[in-house]
Amino acid sequence: MGSESAWGVVNERAVVLLSGGLDSATAAAMAKAAGYQLYALTFRYGQRHAREIESARRIATALGAVQHLILDLDLRQIGGSALTADIPVPKGRGPEEIGSGIPVTYVPARNTIFLSYALAWAEVLGAEAIVLGVNAIDYSGYPDCRLEYISTFEQLASLATKAGIEGRSKLTIHTPLIRLTKSEIIRQGAHLGIDFRLTWSCYDPTPNGCPCRACDSCILREKGFAEAGIPDPGPISL
């Protein structure tokens, strides 16, 4: 089953899905603290907030990732999301509204696509761990951020790979943040020494490359830092 906190054997390889945001940076730092060698995986998938890719690059470097793959996968050809199509990003919603229903910023099957690539790379690397910074408490209602989904994908992994069928490895998908609030994630990140200036959260940056401070992700970030009692340093200038 998808693991929330039990890291298992240390000093092994872990594929870490690294978006450049607060959550993935914290999950990666937790994996490093547990003793894993980090192999970071980031996607340039046509998202309008492509600024996060540079953040992911800097975070991977700061955390000492052994390797950082940035893969191109143009989901704009599929569309269906405010992040990959000409659909307005919701702005100015309150926390209760953000937490109800599935918003138009949901990218169809995104985590399934990303995890499939992570699974393939993990098999090549001989890694038995994938680390994913999904969260089911302070989040935007995405169906592929739930523990039920992660557990089911983990079962699929054992049936879908040569390593799984031959019994050479048993993959675990670690989701250490899944039951944490955004403020708890920020406190954990601060404890691990994450430079929050390297992270990026905004779905819809302004023309001059600044956070919009009105999309769901910006609002959840602001709320998290306020509840954590930690000032948000904001993103570093590129």
N, C-alpha and C positions, 0 to 999 in steps of 0.2 A: 504493500500500500504506500501511497505517497507519504513521504516523511516530513513532519513539521519541524523536528528539532534533532532527532537522533542521527548523528552524522556517520556513525560506524567507524570503519578503519580510516586512520589518517595517513598522511604522506602518500596519497594516491592522487590520480588525476580526476579532475571534475570539469565538465563542460558547463560553463556559466553563461546563461543568456543575459547579455548586458545591453540594455537599451540606452543607458546614459541618464536614467532617472534616479530618484532617491531610492526607490525600492530595490531595483536591480543592483545598485551600488552597495547597498547595505547587505543584501543577500550574498554578494560576492565577497565582501569583507568578512562576513561570518564564516563562509567556507574557507577563506584563507586562515582565519583564526583557528579553525578546527584542524588545520594541517594539510588541506588539499592544495595541490598544484593547480593553478587556475588556467584554463583554456577558454578564453572569452569568445563569444559568438554574438555578432551584431548584424542587423539586417538594414540595408538601404532599400526599403520596399516601396518607395514612392510617397512616403509620408510627408505631409506639408511641414511637419516640425523636424525637418532633416538636420537642424542644428544639434539635435541630440546625438548624432553620430560622432561629431567631434568630441562631445562630452564623454561618450563611451570610450573613445580612443584615449583620452586623458585619464579616465578612471582606470582603465586596464593598465596603463603605464604606472600610475600611482600605486596600484595594488600588486605590481610585479608579476603580471600575467606572463606565463611561459610563451603563449602565443595568442594573438588576437586576430580572428578572421572577421572581415567585414564583407558580407555577401550581398550581391545585387539580386533583387527579386522584385520586379515591378508589379505590385498589386493594383496599380492604377488601371491596368487593363481589365481587371475584374470590377473594381469600384465598389459601390455599395456602402461606403463609409464617408463621413465628413473628413476623415484623415487622408483618403485616397481618391476622392471625387469632388466635383464642384457642388458640395453640399455645405451650407453654413455650419460652422462649429457653434454649439450652444454657448451662450454667454450669460453671466449674471444669475445663474441658478443657485438656490440655497442648498445647504447640505442635505436636507430631507428630500428635495426634488432630485438631486443628483443620485441619491441612493434608491430611487424608485424607478423600476423599469429599465430597459436596455436602451441606452442613448445611441444617437446616430454616429457617435465616435467609435462605436464597436466596429472593428474590422473583421468581416466574415472569416471565421476559422483561423484567425491569425496565430493563436497559440498552438493549434494543431499543426499548422505549417511549420512554425518555428521549432517546435519540439521534434518534428520529423527530421529536420536538418540536424538538430542537436543529437538525436539518436544515431544518425548515420555517422557523424563525426566521432561520437563516443565509441562506437563499435570499432572504427578505424584506430582510434587511440588506445583501445583497450581500457577505456574509462568505465567505471561502474556507477558513476554519479553524474546527474544533471542537476544544476541548481537554477531555480526559477523564482524570481521575486514577486510572485502573485500574492494578492491580498484580498480577502473576502469580507473585511470589516469596513474600512474607509476606502471605498472604491466606487466605480461608476456603474455597477450592475452587470459587468461582463460575465457571460455564462462560462467562459473558459478560464475563470480565475477561482473556481470552486474546487474544494478538496475532492469531491466526487469525480469531477472531470480528471483531475491529476491522477487519482488512483486508477481510474479506468485506462488512461493512456499508459500508465506503468505496466498494467497487465498486458496491454497490446504489445508493448515493447518486447516482452518475453516470448511472444509468438511471432514477431515480425522480423527478427534478426537471426543471422547464422549463429552468432555467439549465444543467443538465448536458447535456440533449438538444440545446439550442441552442449548446452549446460556449462559453457566456459565462463559465463559471467551472468550476474543477475543485476539488472539496472535498477537503481533507486533514483527517483525524482525528489529532490529535497525542496521543500517549500517552507522555509523557516519563518516567513512573515505572514503566513496565510491567516493566522488568528490574531495578528497584532493590529492595533489602531495606527493611524499615520503618526501620531505623536510618539507612540512606543517605538515605531520604526526609526524615527528621527533620533530619539534618545539612544537607541542601540547603535545607530550610525555614529553619533557623537562619541559614544563610549569607545568605539573602534577607531576613532580618529579620522573619519571620512572628512575630506575637505568639501563641504557642501557647495562651494563655489564652482566645483567641477560638474555638478549635476544640472540637468535641465528637465523641466516639467511641462512647459507650455505646449498646448496643442496647436496654437495659432499665433506664432510670433508676429510682431509688428513689422512693417517694412524695413525699419532700421535694426531688426534683429533682437528686439527686447521682448520679454514675456508680456503677454496681453493682460495678465492679472485678472481676467474675467472668465476664462474657460473653466470647465469642471476641474481639470488637473491643477490649474493655478489656484483655484479656490481651496481645493483639498490640501495643497501644499501650505498655503497661508494658514489654514485652520490647524494643520498639524504642528507647525512651528509655534503658533500661539499657545496651543495646549501643552506643548512640550516645555514652554518657557525658555526657548532658545531663539535668538534672533536669526532670521533668515539672511545670510550674507548676499543672497542673489547670485546669479551666474557670473562667472568671470568673463571679461571681454576677450573676444578672439582677435 
